[in-house]
Amino acid sequence: MAADARTPMRIVPVIMSGGSGTRLWPLSTDARPKQFHPLGGAATMIQATALRFSPESGLEMGLSFLPPIIICNRAHEALARDHLKAIGVEPLAVVLEPFGRNTAAVAAMAAKLVQELCPGALAVLLPADHVIADERAFRAAVACGVAASTRIVTFGITPTAPETGYGYIQSGAPICEGVFEVVRFAEKPARAIAEAYVAEGGYSWNGGIFLFAPEVMLSELEAHRPDILTAVTVALDAAEREDTTIRLTDATFAAVPSESVDVAVMEPTRLAAVAPCTAGWADIGSWSELWRLGDKDARGNVTPAHSVVLDSDDCMVWADIGVQVGVVGLRDVIVVAAGGAVVVLPKDRAQDVKRVVETLRARKA
Amino acid sequence: MAADARTPMRIVPVIMSGGSGTRLWPLSTDARPKQFHPLGGAATMIQATALRFSPESGLEMGLSFLPPIIICNRAHEALARDHLKAIGVEPLAVVLEPFGRNTAAVAAMAAKLVQELCPGALAVLLPADHVIADERAFRAAVACGVAASTRIVTFGITPTAPETGYGYIQSGAPICEGVFEVVRFAEKPARAIAEAYVAEGGYSWNGGIFLFAPEVMLSELEAHRPDILTAVTVALDAAEREDTTIRLTDATFAAVPSESVDVAVMEPTRLAAVAPCTAGWADIGSWSELWRLGDKDARGNVTPAHSVVLDSDDCMVWADIGVQVGVVGLRDVIVVAAGGAVVVLPKDRAQDVKRVVETLRARKA
C-alpha cells in the first residue's frame, strides 16, 4: 500500500463542508456558510481546499490526487457544485447530508466511498473551512504520511502561540520520516497549560485533518464504534444515487450516532500517528481569528479599502462591497456589515456572535 | 403693532431648512438631510416644525399663524414640498438657495418676504431640525414675545443640564410678561463655566429661534450690517419667481456675506430681548443627542426593536427597517446602520461622524 517511485499513490481528498459557521455571522449564514466565502484569499474556502489537492500539485511529491468527494448539507448542493465548477473541478461524488452527524460519520462515509469508487486509494479528510498559507509544506507532510499508511495519520500544526481554542497532540517516537507516534490527545487547554505545552515542545495543534487507507479506518471503526459503522453502512445503502450525487435519507442518517472522529477512533486506536507541519494553518472560526490572519495597517487594524477607520487600533472591519463603514476612536472592536446585517462587539467576545444569531433565530421561531 | 384681543396678531413661520446634518450620517445625507427624517416622532422634523405653528394651534393664544415660508437648498425643493403636502400645508413661498449663506441672510430674506407677502405680520424664524416636546409651552412663549414686538425676541431654553454644546443668553430686567432684556450672549462655554451658569440661574440656552417685526429686523440690519441687507435685496430682486417658488441665482447669492444672525444683529443691537421657556427643546445635532432624548431600556440603551443588544450599557443603536444589527459587550457606543452605510464610534466622539463624511467626500473628489 506504500507509494513507490514509479506508481504514484492515489489519494482522494474528501472535503467536509458541513459546518454552518455561525460565529462568522452575518457574513456566514445558514444559506451560505463561511466555506462558500473568500475568507483566506481570492478563492472561496471550499475552492481553496479543492485547489490544495489539484492533480498537478501532487506530482512533485510522487502523489496522484484524484477529484474530490464532497460531503455537505443538502441545502448547499448547488453552491458546492457551482464553486467547484468555477475552478474546473468535477467531484467524484457529492454526498448530501440532511443534517450534521459529526466527523466520525464523515470518516466512515469517506472510507466506504473511497473503497468503492477508487479501490487502493487513500483518503485525506479535509475540513472545507481551513486556511493553509504554505500549501507546499502541507502537501509535503501528506507525502510523509503516505509512507505511514498502515496508520491513521493526523496532521499536527506546530503552534505559533499558546492558543486555548485548539486541541493539542503530543508526539512520541518517530515512525518514519516526519511521522510520529501519538502519546496523547489533549483537550483545549487552559492558558497556563497551553503555555507549558509550547515551552515544552513536542506538542502540535490538532488540525482535524486525517490521512488513512479505507481498510484501516473501517477496521478501527469496527473495533471501537461498530454502531457508527453499521449505521453509516445502512445510510449509504439506503441513499438515493443519481450520477455523482448521493442523497442520504433523513431516517437512516438520523440513526447514525453523532460523535467526532477524534473521540470515536483516534483516542482509542493504537494506530494513531501524527505528522507535524509548519504550514501557516488556521481554522477561521471567528472574526478575531480573521483579524489575527489579516493584513494590518500601521495601527493594527484589518479593514477593507472602502471603509474609513480613524483614530482606532487593532480593530477588525469587514464590509460588503458597496457598504460604506465608518469607525472612529475604537480599540479591539469587530465591526462587520454583510448581507444587510451588522454586528459590533469587542474582539475578546468574538465567540458571542453565536448568541446574536441564536437570539435572532429564537425571535423568528 | 402689538396684538389685541379682537384682531389676532398674524405671524408667518419662516422655516430654515438649509442644514445638511452631516453629524447624523449615514441617516442624514446631502440628498436627504436630517430635517427630512422622523427623528423626534412620527412626523419628519420639517413636518413637525410646520405643525408646531398650524393655523388652529395659535387661536387659543390669540395668534393667527399663516402658512410658512420655507428656505431650503434648491436640491431639496421636491422633498420640502412633498413633506409639507403630506400634512396638508401649502407654503406661502419656497425660497431656494443655491448654497448656504448662514442665518443673517435668512433673517434678512424672512423680513423682506413677510413684509412683501403679509404686510403687518410678524416673522418667527424656526430651524427645521429642532425637537420641542412641549409645543404649547413654546407657543405660550411666542405669545409673550408678541407683546414685545418692537424688539427682536429670541427664545431662551431653560437649561436642564450644564451643556457645553449650546450658546447661553443671560437675562436682565423684565420688559413685559415673560420677556426680558438680554444682558449678554455667551459663546459655547467650558464645562465649569456652564455649571456656574446653571447654578447662578438667569441663563438660558440660545435656541436660535427669533420673533420680530420685519421693519425692526431690517432697520437693525441696516444699522449693523448694511452690506448683508443690500446683498440680500439684490439677490431677492434677481431671483426667478414662479408661482410660490423663489429661486435665488448663484451669482447674486454668492455675493451675500455669510454670517450668523446672532453675530450680525443680536449681539450689536440694543433691541434684543429674550423669552425664556421650558419646552423640552433639543437641537438634534448628533447621535449622542438622539441617545439623550431616546427611550432607554433598563441598561440605558436606545435601540430599535429589531436589533439585538446583549451585555451592553448606554449605547445608541439606530438601524433602518430590515437591517439586523447585533451589538454585544459595548458601553457608550453609537452604532448606526442606515442607507446602506454604517458608523460606529464612542458617544463622546459623536461629533467625529463629520470627519468620516469629510473623508468619504475627499475620496470621491
Interface residues (C-beta under 8 A of the other chain):
Chain A: W25 P26 V308 L310 D311 A319 G322 V323 Q324 V325 G326 V327 V328 G329 L330 V333 V335 A337 G340 A341 V342 V343 V344 L345 P346 R349 D352 V353 R355 V356 V357 T359 L360
Chain B: W25 P26 V308 L310 D311 A319 G322 V323 Q324 V325 G326 V327 V328 G329 L330 V333 V335 A337 G340 A341 V342 V343 V344 L345 P346 R349 D352 V353 R355 V356 V357 T359 L360
